[in-house]
């Protein structure tokens, strides 16, 4: 069983902000990722308030996995430089996937809302 989605978001947020503080991740990338989390949460809440569920997409799930892998590699990279370089690459993948996922959620939100309003 996966953790509660809110707990997932809080743990990821704390880890990403900590990595920025430690100079292991670029702040603008973390802002993009966290901005996506806020935007998607708002869209899903608006849809839910209208009685419509927008489930997590495969792209959103891939984003989550890539975030966890990036965080792990960046933490380990503090001790093993090769992991740090790989972690930065995976963080790019996570950020780009976050943007693509946000666009996908917005598209699905508009489709659902237009049908139900």
Secondary structure in CASP SS format (residue, H / E / C, confidence):
PFRMAT SS
TARGET T0000
AUTHOR 0000-0000-0000
METHOD secondary structure of the structure
MODEL  1
X C 1.00
X C 1.00
X C 1.00
X C 1.00
X H 1.00
X H 1.00
X H 1.00
X H 1.00
X H 1.00
X H 1.00
X H 1.00
X H 1.00
X H 1.00
X H 1.00
X H 1.00
X H 1.00
X H 1.00
X H 1.00
X H 1.00
X H 1.00
X H 1.00
X C 1.00
X C 1.00
X C 1.00
X C 1.00
X C 1.00
X H 1.00
X H 1.00
X H 1.00
X H 1.00
X H 1.00
X H 1.00
X H 1.00
X H 1.00
X H 1.00
X H 1.00
X H 1.00
X H 1.00
X H 1.00
X H 1.00
X H 1.00
X H 1.00
X H 1.00
X H 1.00
X H 1.00
X H 1.00
X H 1.00
X H 1.00
X H 1.00
X C 1.00
X C 1.00
X C 1.00
X C 1.00
X C 1.00
X C 1.00
X C 1.00
X C 1.00
X H 1.00
X H 1.00
X H 1.00
X H 1.00
X H 1.00
X H 1.00
X H 1.00
X H 1.00
X H 1.00
X H 1.00
X H 1.00
X H 1.00
X H 1.00
X H 1.00
X H 1.00
X H 1.00
X H 1.00
X H 1.00
X H 1.00
X H 1.00
X C 1.00
X C 1.00
X C 1.00
X H 1.00
X H 1.00
X H 1.00
X H 1.00
X H 1.00
X H 1.00
X H 1.00
X H 1.00
X H 1.00
X H 1.00
X H 1.00
X H 1.00
X H 1.00
X H 1.00
X H 1.00
X H 1.00
X H 1.00
X H 1.00
X H 1.00
X H 1.00
X H 1.00
X H 1.00
X H 1.00
X H 1.00
X H 1.00
X H 1.00
X H 1.00
X H 1.00
X H 1.00
X H 1.00
X H 1.00
X H 1.00
X H 1.00
X H 1.00
X H 1.00
X H 1.00
X C 1.00
END
